[in-house]
Amino acid sequence: MTAAKLRRAVLAAAAALALVPVTATDSAAATCTADHFCLWEDAPHDSPMASFVNGTDDTGRVGLPGGGRTAQNKTQHDWCVWSKRDYGGSKAVIHPGEWVSAPFTVYSLLPETTWRCVT
């Protein structure tokens, strides 16, 4: 494999990993790590949680098929959350440091650094 092909393969793998959210965990002791946006199916520590750095258009793909109701924003950015998959329905903004019950069941979410989430 040439150096150029190896470099392209490494960059492609790194890009793919950057887009993959951490999937939901059933651990009752799941905690939200620094620089992540976390979404629990229901009450924190009593339900599955998914942790994000880039968001998702469908929480069902990361182990929360019924969406999420509790959110914690441990990032430095606002995050937009939507009541429907594919960034549809009602939209709300969750600010850095907030740990809140969402105003609706969340099915898609993105950080403010994306064009869909203008705060």
C-alpha positions, 0 to 999 in steps of 0.5 A: 500500500502506498503512503498516499493510500494509507493516509486516505484509509487512516483519514477515512477511518478517523472521519467515520469514528468522529461521526459515530455517537456513543451508543446507549448503555443500560447501566444504572450508573451511567454518567455523562462524561465531559465534553458530551451531550447526554440523553436518557430515555427517562430518569437519569441513572434509571434508564438507558443513556446515549452520549453524543459529540456530534448529535443524531437524526434518529435516537433509535439508531443509538439505542433510544428508539423511544427517544429521550426525556432527560438531557445533560449538556456537558459541552461548551455549546448550545444543543438543539433538540427536536421532537421528531426524527430528522430534525422535525417538529418542535425545537428547543435549545439546551445550554452548556451546563444544563441538566433538564427534563426536555419539554418533549420527547427528543428524537433528534439533536445537534450542537449549535456548530451545525447549520441546522442548529442556529441559536 
